[in-house]
């Protein structure tokens, strides 16, 4: 069973359950796998939106470099 904690307080509850011998924690601090941003956002934008966003980003970078 894999549990993702959404609140840090849950860690204490899990340890209390373990002390009561109701559960056993097998592994702690397992880092979630990180997906590439390109995979994470694939299909979110239309091709036109992605092109416009890319152009806008390049313009902002150019303006930043010019200052």
LORO-778891 format. One record per atom (N, C-alpha, C, O): chain; residue in one letter; atom name; x, y, z. Coordinates in Angstrom, 1 decimal. Atoms other than C-alpha are relative to their C-alpha. Layout:
residues N
+----+----+----+--------+--------+--------+
| ch | aa | at |      x |      y |      z |
+----+----+----+--------+--------+--------+
|  A |  a | CA |      X |      Y |      Z |
...
+----+----+----+--------+--------+--------+
end
This chain:
residues 67
+----+----+----+--------+--------+--------+
| ch | aa | at |      x |      y |      z |
+----+----+----+--------+--------+--------+
|  A |  x |  N |    0.9 |   -1.2 |    0.0 |
|  A |  x | CA |    0.0 |    0.0 |    0.0 |
|  A |  x |  C |    0.9 |    1.2 |    0.0 |
|  A |  x |  O |    1.8 |    1.3 |    0.8 |
|  A |  x |  N |   -0.7 |   -1.3 |    0.1 |
|  A |  x | CA |    1.4 |    3.4 |   -1.0 |
|  A |  x |  C |   -0.9 |    1.1 |    0.4 |
|  A |  x |  O |   -2.0 |    1.2 |   -0.1 |
|  A |  x |  N |    0.8 |   -1.1 |   -0.5 |
|  A |  x | CA |    0.2 |    6.4 |    0.9 |
|  A |  x |  C |    0.8 |    1.3 |   -0.3 |
|  A |  x |  O |    2.0 |    1.4 |    0.0 |
|  A |  x |  N |   -0.6 |   -1.3 |    0.2 |
|  A |  x | CA |    0.9 |   10.0 |   -0.1 |
|  A |  x |  C |   -0.6 |    0.9 |    1.0 |
|  A |  x |  O |   -1.8 |    1.1 |    1.1 |
|  A |  x |  N |    0.4 |   -0.9 |   -1.1 |
|  A |  x | CA |    0.8 |   12.4 |    2.8 |
|  A |  x |  C |   -0.2 |    1.4 |   -0.6 |
|  A |  x |  O |    0.6 |    1.9 |   -1.3 |
|  A |  x |  N |    0.2 |   -1.4 |    0.5 |
|  A |  x | CA |   -0.8 |   15.8 |    2.1 |
|  A |  x |  C |    0.1 |    1.0 |    1.1 |
|  A |  x |  O |    0.0 |    2.2 |    0.9 |
|  A |  x |  N |   -0.2 |   -0.8 |   -1.2 |
|  A |  x | CA |   -0.2 |   17.1 |    5.6 |
|  A |  x |  C |    1.0 |   -0.6 |    0.9 |
|  A |  x |  O |    1.0 |   -1.8 |    1.1 |
|  A |  x |  N |   -1.1 |    0.4 |   -0.8 |
|  A |  x | CA |    2.9 |   16.9 |    7.7 |
|  A |  x |  C |   -0.5 |   -0.7 |    1.3 |
|  A |  x |  O |    0.2 |   -1.5 |    1.9 |
|  A |  x |  N |    0.5 |    0.6 |   -1.3 |
|  A |  x | CA |    0.8 |   16.1 |   10.8 |
|  A |  x |  C |   -0.3 |   -1.5 |   -0.1 |
|  A |  x |  O |   -0.4 |   -2.2 |    0.9 |
|  A |  x |  N |    0.3 |    1.5 |    0.2 |
|  A |  x | CA |   -0.1 |   12.7 |    9.3 |
|  A |  x |  C |    1.2 |   -0.9 |    0.3 |
|  A |  x |  O |    0.9 |   -2.0 |    0.7 |
|  A |  x |  N |   -1.1 |    0.8 |   -0.4 |
|  A |  x | CA |    3.4 |   11.5 |    9.9 |
|  A |  x |  C |    0.0 |   -0.4 |    1.4 |
|  A |  x |  O |    0.2 |   -1.6 |    1.7 |
|  A |  x |  N |    0.1 |    0.3 |   -1.4 |
|  A |  x | CA |    2.9 |   11.7 |   13.6 |
|  A |  x |  C |   -1.1 |   -1.1 |    0.3 |
|  A |  x |  O |   -0.9 |   -2.0 |    1.1 |
|  A |  x |  N |    1.1 |    1.0 |   -0.1 |
|  A |  x | CA |   -0.4 |    9.8 |   13.3 |
|  A |  x |  C |    0.5 |   -1.4 |   -0.4 |
|  A |  x |  O |    0.2 |   -2.4 |    0.2 |
|  A |  x |  N |   -0.5 |    1.3 |    0.5 |
|  A |  x | CA |    1.3 |    7.0 |   11.3 |
|  A |  x |  C |    1.0 |   -0.6 |    1.0 |
|  A |  x |  O |    0.9 |   -1.8 |    1.3 |
|  A |  x |  N |   -0.9 |    0.5 |   -1.0 |
|  A |  x | CA |    4.0 |    6.7 |   13.9 |
|  A |  x |  C |   -0.7 |   -0.5 |    1.3 |
|  A |  x |  O |   -0.3 |   -1.5 |    1.9 |
|  A |  x |  N |    0.8 |    0.4 |   -1.2 |
|  A |  x | CA |    1.4 |    6.5 |   16.7 |
|  A |  x |  C |   -0.7 |   -1.4 |   -0.3 |
|  A |  x |  O |   -0.7 |   -2.2 |    0.5 |
|  A |  x |  N |    0.6 |    1.3 |    0.4 |
|  A |  x | CA |   -0.4 |    3.7 |   14.8 |
|  A |  x |  C |    1.1 |   -1.1 |    0.0 |
|  A |  x |  O |    0.8 |   -2.3 |    0.3 |
|  A |  x |  N |   -1.1 |    1.0 |   -0.1 |
|  A |  x | CA |    3.0 |    1.9 |   14.5 |
|  A |  x |  C |    0.3 |   -0.4 |    1.4 |
|  A |  x |  O |    0.5 |   -1.5 |    1.7 |
|  A |  x |  N |   -0.3 |    0.3 |   -1.4 |
|  A |  x | CA |    3.6 |    2.2 |   18.2 |
|  A |  x |  C |   -1.1 |   -0.9 |    0.6 |
|  A |  x |  O |   -0.8 |   -1.7 |    1.5 |
|  A |  x |  N |    1.1 |    0.8 |   -0.5 |
|  A |  x | CA |    0.2 |    0.7 |   18.8 |
|  A |  x |  C |    0.0 |   -1.4 |   -0.7 |
|  A |  x |  O |   -0.9 |   -2.2 |   -0.4 |
|  A |  x |  N |   -0.1 |    1.3 |    0.8 |
|  A |  x | CA |    1.3 |   -2.2 |   16.5 |
|  A |  x |  C |   -1.2 |   -0.3 |   -0.9 |
|  A |  x |  O |   -1.6 |   -1.4 |   -1.0 |
|  A |  x |  N |    1.1 |    0.1 |    0.9 |
|  A |  x | CA |   -1.6 |   -1.5 |   14.2 |
|  A |  x |  C |    0.5 |    0.0 |   -1.5 |
|  A |  x |  O |   -0.1 |   -0.6 |   -2.3 |
|  A |  x |  N |   -0.6 |    0.0 |    1.3 |
|  A |  x | CA |    0.6 |   -0.8 |   11.2 |
|  A |  x |  C |    1.5 |   -0.1 |    0.2 |
|  A |  x |  O |    2.0 |    0.0 |    1.3 |
|  A |  x |  N |   -1.5 |   -0.1 |    0.0 |
|  A |  x | CA |    4.3 |   -1.1 |   10.3 |
|  A |  x |  C |    0.4 |    0.8 |   -1.2 |
|  A |  x |  O |    0.1 |    0.5 |   -2.4 |
|  A |  x |  N |   -0.6 |   -0.9 |    1.1 |
|  A |  x | CA |    6.1 |    1.6 |    8.3 |
|  A |  x |  C |    1.2 |   -0.7 |   -0.6 |
|  A |  x |  O |    2.1 |   -1.0 |    0.1 |
|  A |  x |  N |   -1.1 |    0.8 |    0.6 |
|  A |  x | CA |    8.3 |   -0.2 |    5.8 |
|  A |  x |  C |    1.0 |    1.0 |   -0.6 |
|  A |  x |  O |    2.2 |    0.7 |   -0.5 |
|  A |  x |  N |   -1.0 |   -0.9 |    0.6 |
|  A |  x | CA |    9.9 |    2.8 |    4.0 |
|  A |  x |  C |   -0.5 |    1.4 |    0.3 |
|  A |  x |  O |   -1.7 |    1.7 |    0.4 |
|  A |  x |  N |    0.3 |   -1.4 |   -0.2 |
|  A |  x | CA |   10.0 |    6.5 |    4.7 |
|  A |  x |  C |    0.8 |    0.8 |   -1.0 |
|  A |  x |  O |    1.8 |    0.4 |   -1.5 |
|  A |  x |  N |   -0.6 |   -1.0 |    0.9 |
|  A |  x | CA |   10.9 |    9.5 |    2.6 |
|  A |  x |  C |    0.3 |   -0.5 |   -1.4 |
|  A |  x |  O |    1.4 |   -0.3 |   -1.9 |
|  A |  x |  N |   -0.1 |    0.4 |    1.3 |
|  A |  x | CA |   10.4 |    8.0 |   -0.7 |
|  A |  x |  C |   -0.3 |    1.2 |   -0.9 |
|  A |  x |  O |   -1.4 |    1.7 |   -0.9 |
|  A |  x |  N |    0.2 |   -1.1 |    0.9 |
|  A |  x | CA |   10.9 |   10.7 |   -3.3 |
|  A |  x |  C |   -0.9 |   -0.3 |   -1.1 |
|  A |  x |  O |   -0.7 |   -1.4 |   -1.8 |
|  A |  x |  N |    0.8 |    0.3 |    1.1 |
|  A |  x | CA |    8.2 |   10.9 |   -5.9 |
|  A |  x |  C |    0.8 |    0.2 |   -1.3 |
|  A |  x |  O |    1.7 |    1.0 |   -1.4 |
|  A |  x |  N |   -0.7 |   -0.1 |    1.2 |
|  A |  x | CA |    9.4 |   10.3 |   -9.4 |
|  A |  x |  C |   -0.4 |    1.4 |   -0.7 |
|  A |  x |  O |   -1.5 |    1.8 |   -0.7 |
|  A |  x |  N |    0.2 |   -1.3 |    0.6 |
|  A |  x | CA |    9.8 |   13.6 |  -11.3 |
|  A |  x |  C |   -0.1 |   -0.2 |   -1.5 |
|  A |  x |  O |    0.8 |   -0.7 |   -2.1 |
|  A |  x |  N |    0.3 |    0.1 |    1.4 |
|  A |  x | CA |    8.3 |   13.7 |  -14.7 |
|  A |  x |  C |    0.7 |    1.3 |   -0.7 |
|  A |  x |  O |    0.7 |    2.4 |   -0.1 |
|  A |  x |  N |   -0.5 |   -1.2 |    0.8 |
|  A |  x | CA |    9.9 |   16.0 |  -17.4 |
|  A |  x |  C |   -1.1 |    1.0 |   -0.2 |
|  A |  x |  O |   -2.3 |    0.6 |   -0.3 |
|  A |  x |  N |    1.0 |   -1.0 |    0.2 |
|  A |  x | CA |    8.1 |   19.2 |  -17.8 |
|  A |  x |  C |   -0.7 |   -0.1 |   -1.3 |
|  A |  x |  O |   -1.9 |    0.1 |   -1.5 |
|  A |  x |  N |    0.6 |    0.2 |    1.3 |
|  A |  x | CA |    7.5 |   18.4 |  -21.4 |
|  A |  x |  C |   -1.0 |   -1.1 |    0.0 |
|  A |  x |  O |   -2.0 |   -1.0 |   -0.7 |
|  A |  x |  N |    0.9 |    1.1 |   -0.1 |
|  A |  x | CA |    5.8 |   15.2 |  -20.5 |
|  A |  x |  C |   -1.2 |    0.4 |    0.9 |
|  A |  x |  O |   -2.4 |    0.1 |    0.6 |
|  A |  x |  N |    1.1 |   -0.5 |   -0.9 |
|  A |  x | CA |    3.8 |   16.9 |  -17.7 |
|  A |  x |  C |   -1.0 |    0.8 |   -0.7 |
|  A |  x |  O |   -2.2 |    0.7 |   -0.4 |
|  A |  x |  N |    0.9 |   -1.0 |    0.7 |
|  A |  x | CA |    2.4 |   19.6 |  -19.9 |
|  A |  x |  C |   -0.4 |   -0.4 |   -1.4 |
|  A |  x |  O |   -1.0 |    0.4 |   -2.1 |
|  A |  x |  N |    0.3 |    0.4 |    1.3 |
|  A |  x | CA |    2.1 |   17.6 |  -23.1 |
|  A |  x |  C |   -1.6 |    0.0 |   -0.2 |
|  A |  x |  O |   -2.3 |   -0.6 |    0.6 |
|  A |  x |  N |    1.5 |    0.0 |    0.3 |
|  A |  x | CA |   -1.4 |   18.2 |  -24.6 |
|  A |  x |  C |   -0.8 |    1.1 |    0.7 |
|  A |  x |  O |   -2.0 |    1.2 |    0.5 |
|  A |  x |  N |    0.8 |   -1.0 |   -0.7 |
|  A |  x | CA |   -2.3 |   21.1 |  -22.3 |
|  A |  x |  C |   -0.3 |    1.2 |   -0.8 |
|  A |  x |  O |   -1.4 |    1.7 |   -0.8 |
|  A |  x |  N |    0.1 |   -1.1 |    0.9 |
|  A |  x | CA |   -1.7 |   23.8 |  -24.9 |
|  A |  x |  C |   -0.3 |   -0.5 |   -1.4 |
|  A |  x |  O |    0.1 |   -1.6 |   -1.8 |
|  A |  x |  N |    0.1 |    0.3 |    1.4 |
|  A |  x | CA |   -2.9 |   23.8 |  -28.4 |
|  A |  x |  C |    1.3 |    0.4 |   -0.7 |
|  A |  x |  O |    2.1 |    1.1 |   -0.1 |
|  A |  x |  N |   -1.2 |   -0.3 |    0.7 |
|  A |  x | CA |   -0.1 |   24.1 |  -31.0 |
|  A |  x |  C |    0.1 |    1.6 |   -0.1 |
|  A |  x |  O |    1.2 |    2.1 |    0.0 |
|  A |  x |  N |   -0.1 |   -1.5 |    0.1 |
|  A |  x | CA |   -1.0 |   27.8 |  -31.6 |
|  A |  x |  C |    0.3 |    0.7 |    1.3 |
|  A |  x |  O |    1.1 |    1.6 |    1.4 |
|  A |  x |  N |   -0.3 |   -0.6 |   -1.3 |
|  A |  x | CA |   -1.1 |   28.6 |  -27.9 |
|  A |  x |  C |    1.4 |   -0.2 |    0.4 |
|  A |  x |  O |    2.1 |    0.7 |    0.9 |
|  A |  x |  N |   -1.4 |    0.3 |   -0.4 |
|  A |  x | CA |    2.3 |   26.9 |  -27.4 |
|  A |  x |  C |    0.9 |    0.9 |   -0.8 |
|  A |  x |  O |    1.9 |    1.4 |   -0.3 |
|  A |  x |  N |   -0.9 |   -0.8 |    0.8 |
|  A |  x | CA |    3.8 |   28.8 |  -30.3 |
|  A |  x |  C |   -0.1 |    1.5 |    0.5 |
|  A |  x |  O |    0.9 |    2.1 |    0.6 |
|  A |  x |  N |    0.1 |   -1.3 |   -0.5 |
|  A |  x | CA |    2.4 |   32.1 |  -29.0 |
|  A |  x |  C |    0.7 |    0.2 |    1.3 |
|  A |  x |  O |    1.3 |    1.2 |    1.6 |
|  A |  x |  N |   -0.6 |    0.0 |   -1.3 |
|  A |  x | CA |    3.6 |   31.3 |  -25.5 |
|  A |  x |  C |    1.5 |    0.1 |   -0.2 |
|  A |  x |  O |    2.2 |    0.8 |    0.5 |
|  A |  x |  N |   -1.5 |    0.1 |    0.3 |
|  A |  x | CA |    7.1 |   30.5 |  -26.9 |
|  A |  x |  C |    0.5 |    1.3 |   -0.5 |
|  A |  x |  O |    1.5 |    1.8 |   -0.1 |
|  A |  x |  N |   -0.4 |   -1.3 |    0.6 |
|  A |  x | CA |    7.2 |   33.7 |  -28.9 |
|  A |  x |  C |    0.0 |    1.1 |    1.1 |
|  A |  x |  O |    0.9 |    1.9 |    1.2 |
|  A |  x |  N |    0.1 |   -1.0 |   -1.1 |
|  A |  x | CA |    6.1 |   35.8 |  -25.9 |
|  A |  x |  C |    1.2 |   -0.2 |    1.0 |
|  A |  x |  O |    1.8 |    0.8 |    1.4 |
|  A |  x |  N |   -1.1 |    0.3 |   -0.9 |
|  A |  x | CA |    8.7 |   34.1 |  -23.7 |
|  A |  x |  C |    1.3 |    0.5 |   -0.6 |
|  A |  x |  O |    2.2 |    1.1 |    0.1 |
|  A |  x |  N |   -1.3 |   -0.4 |    0.6 |
|  A |  x | CA |   11.5 |   34.8 |  -26.2 |
|  A |  x |  C |    0.0 |    1.6 |    0.0 |
|  A |  x |  O |    1.1 |    2.1 |    0.2 |
|  A |  x |  N |    0.0 |   -1.5 |   -0.1 |
|  A |  x | CA |   10.4 |   38.5 |  -26.4 |
|  A |  x |  C |    0.3 |    0.5 |    1.4 |
|  A |  x |  O |    1.1 |    1.5 |    1.5 |
|  A |  x |  N |   -0.3 |   -0.4 |   -1.4 |
|  A |  x | CA |   10.5 |   38.8 |  -22.6 |
|  A |  x |  C |    1.4 |   -0.2 |    0.3 |
|  A |  x |  O |    2.0 |    0.7 |    0.9 |
|  A |  x |  N |   -1.4 |    0.2 |   -0.2 |
|  A |  x | CA |   13.9 |   37.3 |  -22.5 |
|  A |  x |  C |    0.9 |    1.0 |   -0.7 |
|  A |  x |  O |    1.9 |    1.5 |   -0.2 |
|  A |  x |  N |   -0.8 |   -1.0 |    0.8 |
|  A |  x | CA |   15.2 |   39.7 |  -25.2 |
|  A |  x |  C |   -0.1 |    1.3 |    0.7 |
|  A |  x |  O |    0.9 |    2.0 |    0.8 |
|  A |  x |  N |    0.2 |   -1.2 |   -0.7 |
|  A |  x | CA |   13.7 |   42.6 |  -23.3 |
|  A |  x |  C |    0.9 |    0.0 |    1.3 |
|  A |  x |  O |    1.4 |    1.1 |    1.6 |
|  A |  x |  N |   -0.8 |    0.1 |   -1.3 |
|  A |  x | CA |   15.4 |   41.4 |  -20.1 |
|  A |  x |  C |    1.5 |    0.2 |   -0.3 |
|  A |  x |  O |    2.2 |    0.9 |    0.4 |
|  A |  x |  N |   -1.4 |   -0.1 |    0.4 |
|  A |  x | CA |   18.8 |   41.1 |  -21.9 |
|  A |  x |  C |    0.3 |    1.4 |   -0.4 |
|  A |  x |  O |    1.5 |    1.8 |   -0.3 |
|  A |  x |  N |   -0.2 |   -1.4 |    0.5 |
|  A |  x | CA |   18.4 |   44.6 |  -23.4 |
|  A |  x |  C |    0.2 |    1.0 |    1.1 |
|  A |  x |  O |    0.7 |    2.1 |    0.9 |
|  A |  x |  N |   -0.1 |   -1.0 |   -1.1 |
|  A |  x | CA |   18.2 |   46.3 |  -20.0 |
|  A |  x |  C |    1.3 |    0.0 |    0.7 |
|  A |  x |  O |    1.5 |    0.7 |    1.6 |
+----+----+----+--------+--------+--------+
end
